[in-house]
């Protein structure tokens, strides 16, 4: 599909997207105002412009030293705008097999539609969809990851500090009764002592100590093996020990009306399939979503290593889409 560029009619930010998004309402990533993607039109070559200013007009001329910096800033702004706009546009346009085209660190990539949150860990806690930014405490740093940078977590941290990445509760992060969903994340885990040998990746549950009944969802490593939990029911706990200091794609997909609808992936392979149909109830709660730390704050279940590209989807991704995510990021860096 052809691409074209257009300026935001409200703030003049330049935006690039596919022609198929024409007529779609989105929020400009720069000014956050609702705009409608216009129809693509052929742009004739611009005639040579005179360097003579019209009456009352001021002529601004950049020095040679200023031009590269200005060009770099402009390119950076367009890249950021393109990523956010195309992600947002894809949420409304993509179907079950649809994909959202994005620009990621200077390359064209694809993510399945239905994405409601994406934390890339590229030096900040921003959600690339523009909805739910994470709070990043001191003690959390950034390191080279599978795609760009990722969150570098050191367990309890130095001196007993407890760095917790927190995303405030929001509708996009909750799953109603029978709502399908998927979670994808790249991790590079290291061995570290934790309570119950649990190392949390994503946790959005109600939990007050070990005895409280969680109402929500959790994705973690148990003895190094990928595990998920819904309302005290654990699934997985098989597959390879991922505490090997290498990057792995971990994914959890849920088609909640299928007896084989629960699937856990490591890289592009299914390591566990389970029946989620007995757990059709709501997973909605008012707790925040936690990245790399447990909902019970008294427990040492902190992640040690790097967490990158945390994606939340309100749909069950297919095996083909998980493979596509794996291959796209693997092409970025071995």
C-alpha positions in Angstrom: 0.0 0.0 0.0 1.3 3.5 -0.9 2.3 6.0 1.7 1.9 9.7 1.8 2.6 12.6 4.1 0.3 15.3 5.4 0.5 18.1 8.0 -1.7 18.1 11.1 -4.2 20.9 10.5 -4.0 21.9 14.1 -0.3 22.0 14.9 1.4 21.4 11.5 3.2 18.3 12.6 4.2 16.3 9.6 2.7 12.7 9.6 3.3 9.8 7.3 0.9 6.9 6.8 -0.6 4.4 4.4 -3.2 5.7 1.9 -5.6 3.1 3.3 -6.0 5.2 6.5 -7.6 8.1 4.6 -10.9 9.2 6.2 -9.9 7.6 9.6 -10.1 9.8 12.8 -7.0 9.6 14.9 -5.3 11.7 17.6 -2.3 13.7 16.5 0.7 12.4 18.5 2.1 15.9 18.8 -0.9 18.0 19.9 -3.2 15.0 20.9 -6.1 16.7 19.1 -8.6 14.6 17.0 -7.9 14.9 13.2 -9.1 13.0 10.1 -6.5 11.5 7.8 -7.0 13.3 4.5 -7.2 11.7 1.1 -3.8 11.3 -0.6 -3.3 13.7 -3.4 -0.5 14.0 -5.9 1.9 16.8 -5.0 3.3 18.7 -8.0 6.9 19.7 -7.9 7.4 23.0 -6.1 8.5 25.8 -8.3 11.9 27.5 -7.5 11.4 30.0 -4.7 12.8 33.5 -4.8 15.1 34.3 -1.9 13.6 37.8 -1.9 11.2 38.3 1.0 7.8 39.9 0.3 7.0 43.2 1.9 6.8 42.8 5.7 8.2 39.3 5.6 11.3 38.3 7.5 13.8 36.0 5.8 15.5 33.5 8.2 18.8 31.9 7.0 20.4 29.0 8.8 24.1 28.7 9.0 25.8 25.5 7.8 26.3 24.4 11.4 22.7 24.9 12.2 21.2 22.9 9.3 22.3 19.4 10.3 21.0 19.8 13.8 17.6 21.2 12.5 17.3 18.4 10.0 18.0 15.8 12.7 15.4 17.2 15.0 12.8 17.3 12.2 13.5 13.7 11.2 13.2 12.6 14.8 9.9 14.4 15.2 8.5 12.8 12.1 9.6 9.3 13.2 7.9 9.7 16.6 4.8 11.0 15.0 4.7 8.3 12.4 5.0 5.5 15.0 2.3 6.8 17.3 -0.2 7.7 14.5 0.1 4.4 12.6 -0.3 2.4 15.8 -3.4 4.4 16.7 -4.9 4.2 13.2 -4.3 0.4 13.1 -6.3 -0.1 16.3 -9.5 1.0 14.5 -8.8 -0.5 11.1 -7.2 -3.8 11.7 -9.3 -7.0 11.7 -8.6 -10.4 13.0 -5.7 -10.9 10.5 -4.9 -7.2 10.2 -1.6 -5.6 10.9 -0.5 -2.2 12.0 2.4 -0.7 10.1 4.9 1.2 12.3 8.3 2.8 12.0 10.5 1.4 14.7 14.0 2.8 15.2 14.3 3.7 11.6 12.9 0.5 10.1 9.5 -0.5 8.9 7.9 -3.2 11.1 4.5 -4.7 11.7 2.5 -5.5 14.8 -0.9 -7.2 14.9 -4.0 -5.0 15.3 -5.8 -4.9 18.7 -2.7 -3.4 20.4 -3.9 -1.3 23.4 -0.5 -0.7 25.2 3.2 -0.9 24.2 6.0 0.0 26.6 9.3 -0.1 24.6 11.6 1.0 27.4 13.5 3.3 25.1 14.9 5.6 27.8 11.4 6.3 29.3 8.1 4.8 30.4 6.0 6.0 27.5 3.2 3.9 26.2 3.6 4.1 22.4 -0.2 4.1 21.9 -0.3 7.3 23.9 -2.7 6.1 26.6 -0.9 4.7 29.7 2.6 5.8 30.6 4.5 4.0 33.2 6.1 5.5 36.3 9.8 4.8 36.3 11.5 5.0 39.7 15.1 5.6 40.5 17.0 2.3 40.4 15.6 1.3 37.0 18.0 2.0 34.2 18.0 1.3 30.4 20.2 -1.1 28.4 20.6 -2.3 24.8 17.7 -4.7 24.2 16.1 -6.8 21.5 14.7 -3.6 19.8 16.4 -0.4 20.8 16.7 -0.1 24.6 14.8 -1.9 27.4 14.1 -1.7 31.1 17.1 -2.9 33.1 16.0 -4.3 36.4 18.3 -5.4 39.2 15.9 -7.3 41.4 15.8 -5.6 44.8 18.6 -3.2 43.7 21.5 -1.9 45.7 21.1 -1.4 49.4 17.8 -3.2 49.5 16.0 -0.7 47.3 12.8 -1.9 45.6 12.4 -0.3 42.2 8.9 -0.8 40.9 7.7 0.1 37.4 4.0 1.0 37.8 1.3 1.7 35.2 -1.9 3.2 36.8 -5.1 1.3 36.3 -7.0 2.0 33.1 -9.8 0.3 31.1 -7.3 -0.7 28.4 -5.4 -2.9 30.9 -8.5 -4.8 32.2 -10.2 -7.8 30.7 -14.0 -8.2 31.1 -15.7 -11.6 31.3 -15.0 -13.6 28.1 -12.6 -11.0 26.8 -9.8 -12.5 24.7 -6.3 -11.0 25.2 -2.7 -11.5 24.5 0.6 -10.4 26.1 4.0 -10.3 24.4 7.3 -9.3 25.8 11.0 -9.8 25.2 13.0 -10.7 28.3 16.6 -11.4 29.2 16.5 -13.0 32.6 19.4 -13.6 35.0 19.5 -16.0 38.0 18.7 -14.3 41.3 17.2 -15.5 44.6 13.4 -14.7 44.9 10.6 -15.8 47.1 8.9 -19.0 45.9 11.4 -19.0 42.9 9.0 -16.5 41.2 10.3 -13.8 39.0 7.4 -11.5 37.9 7.2 -10.1 34.3 3.7 -8.6 34.3 1.3 -8.5 37.2 -2.2 -6.9 37.5 -3.9 -8.7 40.4 -5.4 -8.0 43.7 -3.1 -9.6 46.3 -2.4 -8.7 49.9 0.1 -11.3 50.9 0.3 -14.9 49.9 -3.2 -15.9 51.2 -5.2 -13.2 49.4 -7.2 -14.3 46.3 -5.8 -12.6 43.2 -8.4 -11.3 40.7 -6.6 -10.4 37.5 -3.7 -11.8 35.6 0.0 -12.5 36.0 2.9 -13.5 33.6 6.0 -14.7 35.3 8.9 -17.1 35.5 8.6 -20.0 38.0 11.9 -21.8 38.5 12.9 -20.0 35.3 10.0 -21.4 33.2 7.2 -19.3 31.7 4.0 -19.4 33.9 0.7 -17.5 33.9 -2.0 -17.1 36.5 -5.7 -16.2 36.4 -7.6 -16.2 39.8 -5.2 -18.5 41.6 -5.0 -21.0 38.6 -1.5 -21.5 37.4 -0.7 -22.7 33.9 2.6 -23.5 32.2 5.6 -24.1 34.5 7.2 -26.2 31.7 9.6 -25.4 28.8 13.2 -24.3 29.0 14.7 -22.4 31.9 14.9 -18.8 30.5 17.4 -17.6 33.0 20.2 -18.1 30.5 21.2 -14.5 29.9 19.8 -14.5 26.3 16.8 -12.6 24.9 13.6 -14.6 24.5 10.1 -13.7 23.3 7.5 -14.7 25.9 3.9 -14.6 24.8 0.5 -15.5 26.4 -2.5 -15.7 24.1 -6.1 -16.3 25.3 -9.1 -17.4 23.3 -11.3 -17.8 26.3 -14.2 -19.7 24.5 -11.9 -22.5 23.3 -10.8 -25.5 25.3 -7.4 -25.1 23.7 -7.5 -21.3 23.8 -4.8 -20.7 26.4 -1.3 -20.8 24.9 2.2 -19.9 26.2 5.0 -19.3 23.8 8.8 -19.1 24.2 10.3 -17.5 21.1 8.1 -18.8 18.3 7.1 -22.2 19.8 4.1 -23.1 21.9 5.4 -24.6 25.2 2.0 -25.0 26.9 -1.7 -25.2 25.9 -4.5 -25.2 28.4 -8.3 -24.9 28.7 -9.4 -21.4 29.9 -13.1 -22.0 29.6 -13.7 -22.7 33.3 -12.4 -19.2 34.1 -14.8 -17.1 32.1 -15.3 -14.4 34.8 -14.1 -10.9 34.8 -10.4 -10.1 35.4 -11.2 -6.4 36.0 -9.7 -4.8 39.1 -8.4 -1.3 40.2 -4.9 -2.4 40.8 -2.1 -0.9 38.7 -0.2 -3.0 36.1 3.3 -3.8 37.4 6.3 -4.5 35.2 8.9 -6.7 36.8 7.4 -6.7 40.3 4.8 -8.6 42.3 1.3 -7.4 43.4 2.1 -8.4 47.0 4.6 -5.8 47.9 6.0 -7.8 50.8 7.3 -10.5 48.5 10.7 -10.5 46.8 9.6 -11.6 43.3 11.5 -9.0 41.4 12.7 -9.5 37.9 16.4 -9.4 37.3 17.6 -8.7 33.8 16.1 -6.7 30.9 12.4 -6.4 29.9 11.6 -5.0 26.4 8.7 -4.3 24.1 5.8 -5.1 26.5 2.6 -5.4 24.4 -1.0 -5.8 25.6 -3.6 -6.8 23.1 -7.4 -7.2 23.5 -7.6 -10.2 21.2 -6.1 -13.6 20.9 -3.1 -13.5 18.6 -2.6 -16.4 16.2 0.5 -18.6 16.1 1.4 -17.0 12.8 1.3 -13.5 14.4 3.5 -14.6 17.3 6.0 -15.9 14.7 5.9 -12.7 12.8 6.6 -10.6 15.9 9.5 -13.0 16.8 11.0 -12.8 13.3 10.6 -9.0 13.0 12.5 -8.3 16.2 15.1 -11.1 15.5 15.9 -9.4 12.2 16.6 -6.2 14.2 19.3 -7.9 16.3 20.5 -11.5 16.7 
